[in-house]
Structures are given as structure tokens and as C-alpha cells.
Amino acid sequence: MFVLLLVAVLGQAPSVAPSEPGVQSPARSEPDSAPAPAPESPPAVLPPATHELFQRIQNRVAQVRIIERRSGTRSSIGSAFFVSASGHAITNYHVVSDVVLHPEDYTAELVLRSGGEPVPARLVDVDVVHDLAVIRMDDVVKDFFALEDREPQQGTRLFAMGNPHDLGTTIVEGTYNGFIQDSLYERIHFSGAINPGMSGGPTLTGQGRVVGVNVATMGNQLGFLVPVKHASALLARALEVKPDEARTLVDTVRAQLVDNQQRLTEQLMAAPVPKQKLGSYQVPGRWIPFLKCWGDTPHDPEVPYTVTNYQCSSEEDIYLSSHHRTGVVAFLHQQASSQKLGALRFSSLYSALYAQDPDTVEASREDVTNFRCTTEFVDVEGLPVRAALCLRAYKRFPGLYDLVLRAAALNASTSGVDTSLTLGGFTADNARKLARRYLEGLSWTK
């Protein structure tokens, strides 16, 4: 089955040189006006055939297996690629997260070739923000990738490698489409089929130069890569770790999350909060470029009121475990109005809107405490507002919290605006600071 898949890829390989920096197609000679024997053309410069590339570098890619200690069986799989003669390999943090958070229950191993015996591997370092990790086996590696940060041209043909669905090492062709614009966490857009099990594998040019690390897919040939520069930075740190050095990587993850939320806080606080008109109110708009915003007003003639929604979200998060995400910034506004409901009935509707639970960051009881809330009435530039601020603490990462702020205007009998702000993984001080700045974006057009 694998051979058939590989032949299908080969059948799609173009017969012209790839658009790589510094590589040009050979010039063709123009014929003379008089008929003459055509001179022999120099041999064409062709890109490496897919099977040649695969044969050359397949030993640099391995399967990662996460083993549950009690049963001795696999709990998950992913991919990795070797980057040093000492046995260091790059993979995704989300591939090895169970080993980071529960080292007493899980361990990692590498399978270097199809049908080969597993080799024990240990975690050396992680970059949770960019979803990367370095693992290492004790054996010497003869064939590995040298990482270099050179961005290819838009449209360059790329090849993703990994172990999809435990089918063995596979190579998939796609296209480089550059960095995603206005992204909170840097990602490269790769138009190719990155499938489950390929996470942590390399995506490279036809010359074998790594461009990024496979990290996610949305299906339909829409894949995402972590830029290789982040893998290079992590490897540089990992090479300084001594083989016998004991490290608690949970503490490393916490420090990285604290640094990340500080960076986000400073970025948000440095930007003015733009105001978006919503009925007779103004609400916080697209605060910063990494937020994506939408609006909608459902139309139903049978309903005696209208509710206009306006929401913004970072659309990205940081993976901590299969049931815990963080690093989120999102908010939602709902403006309700009615010409048919009286003040009493509208007040009941408005109270129901405020009582709805806002979307929260994904987490389980194992990860976070219950929310603790405080409610107060505040005056925002003459607009009376009821505000409830709720925080829940991270159990594994002390000092970090999720915040949900709910606020509702209290100034009109048949119209009103309700808003909610969600922050994932901030210190309590920074979360409160951002909540205050957010409320300053509310106002009423009198």
C-alpha cells in the first residue's frame, strides 16, 4: 500500500526545476533563420525525483511512540527527525506532552525504520509556545539534518515526511505559501496532506533543507508548520543540557507560559482599544492585528427583538494536554433591542442573555480550579455597568489563571449591550489589568 502511495506522488512530480533561490532553468538556444542541424542541448537541470529524495533522507526520520508504563503499550504516536550526531531529534510538544506532565506514567521511544526495534528516548527540552520538543536516544546517529533558517520563495515545492496512521514513513508533496499573516503564534501555511501521526516530522525542499516542523492540519490540503528557526533555537538550548542532568520540564513549561503571557499583556496594553459601533453603544473592536472579528444579526420576523453579535478571537491557542489549552484572547458583544417588548419583558430577556455561560478555555477539573467571581457596579464614562470578574487557577502551573469578564450596560429599558472577555493563561495582576483596559472600550452614544 505504501508503494502505491509513493508511486502516486511520483506521478505528480513536475518536470521543471523547482522555484528555489539561486536556481535558474537552463536557457534555450534560438533557431537560426536558415535551416540547420540543431546543436545538442545541455542536459536539463531537473529537481530530485521524489523517490531519490526519500531514499536519501528516510533514515533521518523516525516514529515516536508514547508508552503507558502500566500496560507497556502505545498510548499515542507521532514523528521526529534527527538533528545531531548525538541522537537529538525534533518533534512536537503535543506528541510528548504526556511524558512532560506525567513522567511517572509515560515514557517515549523511537522506531528508526519500519519493522525495527524500538529504542528508548528521553525528553531533553521543550518549547510549549511553539509546540516543539527535543528528545534524545543514546546511540550515535550517522545521518541527520543540519538546520538552517532560509525562507524559500512563495510557491516552492515542499515535501512533508512522517508516519501517518502508523503506516510507516511516508513522503507527501505540497507547496510553500509563506507565513500566516497576523498570526499570534508563528505558523507557515503548507498546502499538502499532513495527517495524524505526521506531527513532529520535517517538511523540506527538494534539496533536503528543512523549512518547518509539521504541527497541524485543517484537512483539504491545508497544513501548518512551525518555522525551522524555532526548532534551531530549541536545539541550541538542548545541546547544552548534559546527558545526566535531571530536569523537571513542568517548571520549564510554566516559565515559558509566564513569559508568553507577559509578552501578550505588554502588546495589548501598548495598543489603544478601538471602539466599534453597535447600536447606540460603542464596544471594544479589533484590539490588535492577531484578532479575527465577525458580526451577525439573525433575522426572524416571528421574534419580537433583535440581537446583534460581534466577536473577536485570536483563533489560536497553546496545547498543554489533550484536555487543556491556554494562551487565548477572545471577546463577544451582544447588543439587544426591541420595539415590541415592554420594559419588563425586555429586562427578562436581557437578564437571560447576561446569564448565558460564555465560552471558556478548554480545561478539565484535573487542570484548573472552579471559577471564583466578584461582581460590582462601575461607571464607565457615564455608562453604568454591572461587571462580574471570574478567575480560575491552574493546578500544575501556579500563578497562572483563566479569566472571564462579563459586563452589561444598565442605562436603557428596551436596549442594552452585554459583553464578555476571555483570557487563557495569565497572571492574576495582568488579567485584571487587561480587564480594566477592556472596560474602557465601552461607551454610550447619548
Summary of the structure (lengths in Angstrom):
residues: 446
radius of gyration: 27.1
end to end distance: 69.5
largest distance: 96.3
contacts: 1410
relative contact order: 0.10
helix: 20%
strand: 37%
